[in-house]
Amino acid sequence: MMLDKLLGEIPGLIEDLAVTVCRLDRTGKGGMKISSGSDEQPLPINIGASDAGDELRNELNGWARLVCEERCISYDGADSTIGVARWLKKNLASLAMTQGAEEALPGIEAAMKRCRRAMDIPADDDVAVAVVDVAQARNAELNAAAIALMRHQLGVEDLNARRVETLRKAGMVEPVRLVARGKRDIAVYRLGDVLDAHERFPSRRGKMSA
């Protein structure tokens, strides 16, 4: 089944996309800065790749939510793009019996193609997000997507971009500033503030975010 094959490709796609997201966006070179406690550096985020990843997550979330509602089942996968993809793959039979399921294949395939197109655009610079000293890294000022991509180096679980926004909406953390990016304002946070809020404010593990 083609959809089964596509869903199986998503974990590898997300890992590759994460590498692209951590590169400096070509169109924004020199325009966005972070402070690491010493010299300012370009913000290590490719907005186009990040947006493509968000679109794929939203597409998968939409189908998982529809399956849960129409088949009266509960979502028990991980709160991540890879987690939702694996859950849909495991529940393909339920998806196939869901109204409008014929649109799942073209919708998910189109979102995956957008991710691959974003990765095909070469970056002017590669900016590594390497963390050696967590105490020093706490002073770094990053956006939600960059913080999420650092969670493995930091050894922090369940910290994705959506979690950062949840903490902000709950009043647990505030951005240090907003950076204008075209028609968008990107919130930039102090990493230490986010880590502290993430530890203090319990997350609803095992539930799919909206």
N, C-alpha and C positions, 0 to 999 in steps of 0.2 A: 504494500500500500504506500502510495507516494507520500501521504501526510505523515505516516509513521517514520519514513526515511527522513523527511525534513525535520521533524521534531527531534530525531536522534542526532541531527547535525548541530542543533542549537548550542549545546554546551561548548563545543569547539569554537563555534562562531562568536560566542560571548567572550571567550578567553582572548581570541584574536582582536575583537573589537576593543577590549580593555586596553590593549597595547596601543591602539590608535588613539583612543580617548586621552591617553596620557601624553600625547604629543602636542606641541604648540600648534594651535590653529593658524594656518597660513594667513588667512585674511585678518587675523588679529595680532600679527606680530608687532611687538613693542607697545601694544595698546592696553594690555591687562597685566597687572603686577601683583605679586604676593610679597609678604614680608616674612623672612625666616629669622628675624632677630638681628640681622646684620644688613647685608646688601639686598636690594630688591631684585627679584627674579621674575621672568615671565610666568604667568599662571599656567601650570602643566595640564591643560585641558583642551581637547579638540571639540568645539561645540557641535559641529555637524555630526560627528560620530556619536557624541553623547545623545543628541536628539534622536538619531536613528535607533539607538538602543532603547530609548524611552518609548518610541513608537512600537517597536517589537514587543516590549513588555506589555504595553497597553492592549495590543492586539491579542496576545495570549491570555491576558487577564480577562478580557471581554468574553472569550470563548469558554474559559474555565468557569466564570461567573454564570454564564448562560446554562452550561451543563448542570451546575449545582442547582440552579433555580428550577429548571424544567424536569430534571431527573430526581429532584428531592434528595440530593446527596450532599455531604459536607466536604469542603476542601480540607485536605490533610497534608498538603505538600508544603514545601519550604517557601518562604517569602522572598523569592528572587525570580528573575527571568528563567534561569535554568530549572529552578524548582517547579515553576508552573509548566514549563515545557515537558518535564518528566512526568508530571501529574497527568497532563493531557495524553501523553503517550500511553500511560498505564490505563487511562480511561477512554481509549479510542472508541470502544463499543458504545459507551454512553454518549460520546460526542456524535457518533454516526446516527444515533436515534434522536438527536436534538433538532428542533425545527431550525431550518436555515443552515444546516451543517455543510451543505454543498458549497457555501461561501468560505468555509474555514481554510481550505487548501489555497485558493488564490489570495486570500487576505494575508495569511501567514507567510506565503511564498513572497508576496510583494514586500512585506516588512523586512524579510531576510535579505532581499535584493537591495533594499535601501541601505542596510548595514554594510553589505559587501561593497556597494558603490562608495560609501563613506570611507572604507578602508583602502579603496583604490586611489584616493587622492593623496599624493605624496606630501609630506610635511616639510617645511623649510628646516626645521630643527627637531631633534628628538630630545625630550626632556625626561630624564629618568626620575621616577618617584621612589627614591631609595631612602629608607629610614634606618639609621644606625643607632641613634640615641633617642629613645622615646621622650625623655625629659626635654631634650632640645627641640624635638619635633613638635611638642605641645605649643610652641610659640608660632608655628607656621600658620599662615592665613590662607585658607583654601575654600573652594566652593564645595557643595554637597557631593557632586560626582567625584571630585578628586579625593575627598575624604573617604568615600566608599571604596575607592580603588586601593587605598592604603591599608584597609582593614587587615589584610593578611600579614603585611609587614608588622603591624601593630599588635597582632594576636587578638583582635577584637571580633567577636561574633555578632551577627545580625545587625551590622551597621551598614546600611545601604543609603542611597540618596533619599529615598522615600522616608526612611527612618529619621534622617536629619530634618526633613521638612515637618515631620510629625512632632519632633521635639520643639521646633520653632513655633508651630501652631499652639502647642501646649504651654508656651511661655517659659520653657525650660532653658532655652538658649536663644540668644539674639545675634544677628550678624554684626560684624564690626563695621561693615559698610556695604553699599550696593554699587555694583559696577555696571554702567550702561553698556549694553551690547546690542546695537541696532535698536529694535523696538522692545528689547527685553532688558530687565534689570536683574543681574545675577548677584545673589547674596553670597558674601564671603564671610567665613566664620574663622574664629581662632580654634585650632584643632583641639587644644586642651579643654576649652569650654564645652565642645561637643562630646568629648570623651567622658567628662565629668557628668554631663547631663544624661548621657546614654547609660551610665552606671546607676545613677540615682532614680531614673524614671523607667519602671519596668516596661518591657515590650510584650506585645501579645504574640508570642511565638506560635508558629504553626498555622497562623491565619493569613490569608491572602489580603494584601492591602488594596485599597480602592484605586 
